[in-house]
Amino acid sequence: MYPSHDSYYEFCEAVSEAVGCHPASVLVVGSAKLGFSIAPSKRYRPFGDKSDIDAVVVDEKLFDRLWREVHVAVEARLVWPKRNDFADYLMRGWIRPDFFPDVRGDTVGMWWDRFAELSRRAGVKVAGAVYRDWHFLESYQLKALSMCREAGPLSSSPVSIQSSAVKR
């Protein structure tokens, strides 16, 4: 996806400007980074025309602002079908915006507006998540890699080494 260091940095810088964090706090993960997915439901599926770009932001202040806005919704007894899904990820130290309640707080509203603009500019859906700190990101990524190791080598999957990120 990113044939050069400069284009990768430009993307990370655009995300950081959109959410108000330092560019070093932004990473591209998943198939856009590796060339194939390591997510259990899509393991080894190559990055393709229908893939999105998954960006993660590791920023305690942004995480806490989002959590506070969600807390306000919880206190207001908002009906929220994805509450348990949100809480499950929150316990793992990260926030998945696709599980946000239907609130338009400053930070939650900003998230949707800015990621819609990033997607428009990139010409592909840009999805994002916020980790509270590096420990939680590392924990999640190591678990996904461990599951890949248990599932077997890349060579036994439908994806060949030639279609991986090495070629990109």
N, C-alpha and C positions, 0 to 999 in steps of 0.2 A: 504493500500500500504506500509506503513512504520510501521512495527510491533514494532519498538523500537525507542527511542529517538536518540540513536547512529546512526542508519541508516539514519534517517531524517537529522541529523546534517551533516553526511558524504556527503549526496546528496547536501545540501545547501552549504557546503564547496567546493564541486567540481564545482558547478555553480559559486560561488564567485571567485574561482581561474580562471575559464574560462573567466570571463568578467572583472576581476580586481576590485572587490569591497569587502567590509567586509562581512563575512558570515551572520552577523545580518541583512544585507540588502536584504537577499534572503528569500523568503517564497514559500512554495508549496501551491497552491490554487486549487479550483475546486474539481473534483471527486477524484483525488489522495489524497487529504487532508481529505475531508469529507466522502468519500465512495460513494457519489452520486453528480450529477451535480446540480448547482443552476442557470446555464445559461438558459435563457428563452426558447431557441430552444431545450434544452436537459433536462429540469427541472426534477429532481429526478431520472434521468437515473443512474443506479449504475455503479461504476467503474468496468471495465471488461477488457477482453483480448485485445480489440481493442481501449481501452482508452489511451490517452497520459498523460504525467505528465506536468502540467502547473506550471511553475516557474515564479515568479515575482521578479524583482529586483527594489528596491527603492533606486535610486542613482542619484542625481542631476548632477554630473559630467559626468557620462555615458550618461544620457539623453541628455545633451547639446552637447556632442561629436557626438552622432548619429544625432541630429537635425542639427548640422552644416554641416555634410556630405550630408544630404538630401538637405539642403539649397543650397549647391554648385550645386547639380543636377538641382534644380529648376532654379537657375540663368542661367544654361547652356541650358534652355528650353528643357529639356529631355522630350520625350513623355512618359507619365506615367499613365497607365490606372487606377491605384488604388489611384491616388492623392487625390481625394475627401474623400475616406475612411480613408486614412492616416491623412488628415487634421481634420476630424471629431474626431478621437481619440486624436490627438495632442491638440485639444481644451479642451479635458477632462483631460489633464495632463499626458497622457501616450502614449507610442509608441508601436505599434504592428508591429513587423518585417515582418509579412506576407504581409504587405502593403508597404514595402520598394520599392523605385524605383530600377531599375536595375543598381545599381552602385556598385563598389567594392572599396569604400574607406577603409581606415585602420580599422575603427571600425565596419562598416557594414560588410565588408568581414570577419573580425574576428568573428562576431556574427554567421554567417552561418557555418563557419568551426568548431567553438567550440561547437555549439549546435548539429551539426552532430556527433561529437565525443562523447558528453554526451549521445546522443541517442544510439549510438553504445554500449557504456559501460553499459547503463541501460537496454538494450535489449528491449526498448520501445521508441517511439518518445517522446522527451523532447521539449516542446514548451516554449517560454519565451516572456516576455513583460517587458518594463522598465517604471516605474512611476517616475515622477520628484520628488515627495515627498510623505510623508505619507498621507497628506490631500487627494490627488487624489485617492490613493488606497482605503482609508477608504470610500470615497464618492461612488466609484464604487461598493464596496462590500455591503455597506448599501443599495444601490439602488437594487441590486440583491436580497438581503434578504427581502426587502420590497415587491418586486414583488412576491417572494415565499409566503409571508404571505397573499397577496391578492389572490393568486392562490388557496390557501387552504392548509390544513394540510398534512403532509407527509403520514399519515395513509390513506388518500383518493387517494393516488397516486399508481402507479403500484409497487413502491419500498416499501418494508416493513422495519420496524425499524431494523430487524435482519440483513438486508443486508447493513446497513449503516456503517459508520466509527467506530461505537462502537464495532463492531465485529472484526475489523481489527487489 
